[in-house]
Amino acid sequence: MTRLLTDDEIERQLADLPDWSRDGEAIVAAYQAPTFPAAIALVAEVAEVAEEMNHHPDIDIRWRRTRWLLTTHDVGGLSQLDIEQAHRITALARTHHAEAIR
C-alpha cells in the first residue's frame, strides 16, 4: 500500500529534483520544449509511463510549455509514486530537449 511521505522525506527527495517544487500537497514542474511537436511527444511518452505506473499526473500544455502536477489522491498528498514519476518525467523532458521553467 502507498503511504503518505513525511515533510522531511519530501524535502530530502526534492533536493534530487531541482526542477520540481512543492505546492501544498503536490509537486509541480514546468518544461519548455523546442517545438510544439516535441512538447506533444513528451506528453505522449509520459502518458505511457503513467499507464505503466497506474499513476496519472495533471498536465497543462500551452504551445511548447508543459506544466506537471503530481499528487497521490488515494493518500491525500505526496507518496513515493510522485517522486518516482517526477524522476521519470524529468528524464523524458531531457530526451526531448525541454528546459525547466521557473
C-alpha positions in Angstrom: 0.0 0.0 0.0 1.2 3.5 -0.8 1.8 5.7 2.2 2.0 9.5 2.7 5.5 10.8 2.8 6.6 13.0 5.7 7.6 16.6 5.2 11.3 15.6 5.9 11.1 12.8 3.3 9.6 15.2 0.7 12.2 17.9 1.3 15.1 15.4 1.2 13.9 13.8 -2.1 13.1 17.1 -3.8 16.8 18.0 -3.3 17.4 15.5 -6.1 14.7 17.1 -8.3 15.8 20.7 -8.8 13.1 21.3 -11.5 10.3 20.4 -9.1 8.9 22.3 -6.1 6.2 21.7 -3.5 2.8 23.2 -3.9 0.8 22.2 -0.9 0.0 18.5 -1.2 1.5 18.2 -4.7 4.8 18.8 -6.5 5.0 20.8 -9.7 7.4 21.4 -12.6 7.2 23.2 -15.9 9.2 22.5 -19.1 9.5 24.2 -22.4 10.2 22.0 -25.4 12.0 23.3 -28.5 8.8 22.8 -30.7 5.2 22.1 -30.3 5.5 18.5 -31.7 8.3 17.9 -29.1 6.0 19.0 -26.3 3.3 16.7 -27.6 5.8 13.8 -27.9 6.9 14.4 -24.3 3.2 14.3 -23.1 2.6 11.1 -25.1 5.6 9.4 -23.6 4.7 10.5 -20.0 1.2 9.1 -20.7 2.7 5.7 -21.4 4.7 5.9 -18.1 1.6 7.0 -16.2 -0.3 4.0 -17.5 2.5 1.7 -16.7 2.7 3.1 -13.1 -1.1 3.5 -12.8 -0.4 7.0 -11.5 -1.5 9.9 -13.7 -0.2 13.5 -13.5 -2.2 16.6 -14.1 -0.8 18.1 -17.3 -1.3 21.5 -18.8 0.2 22.2 -22.3 0.3 25.6 -23.9 2.2 25.6 -27.2 5.7 24.4 -26.3 5.2 24.7 -22.5 4.1 21.9 -20.3 3.2 22.0 -16.6 3.1 18.9 -14.5 1.4 18.4 -11.1 1.8 15.2 -9.1 -0.1 14.1 -6.0 -1.4 10.8 -4.8 -5.2 11.2 -4.3 -5.5 7.8 -2.5 -3.4 9.0 0.4 -4.3 12.7 0.3 -0.9 14.0 -0.5 2.6 13.0 -1.7 3.8 9.5 -1.9 6.9 7.7 -3.3 4.9 7.3 -6.6 5.0 11.0 -7.1 8.8 11.2 -6.5 9.4 8.2 -8.9 7.2 9.7 -11.6 8.9 13.1 -11.2 12.2 11.5 -11.9 10.8 9.8 -15.0 9.2 13.0 -16.3 12.5 14.9 -15.8 14.4 12.2 -17.7 11.9 12.3 -20.6 12.0 16.1 -20.7 15.7 15.9 -21.1 15.5 13.4 -24.0 13.1 15.9 -25.7 15.5 18.8 -25.1 12.9 20.5 -22.9 14.2 23.1 -20.5 12.9 23.7 -17.0 10.9 26.9 -16.5 10.9 28.5 -13.1 
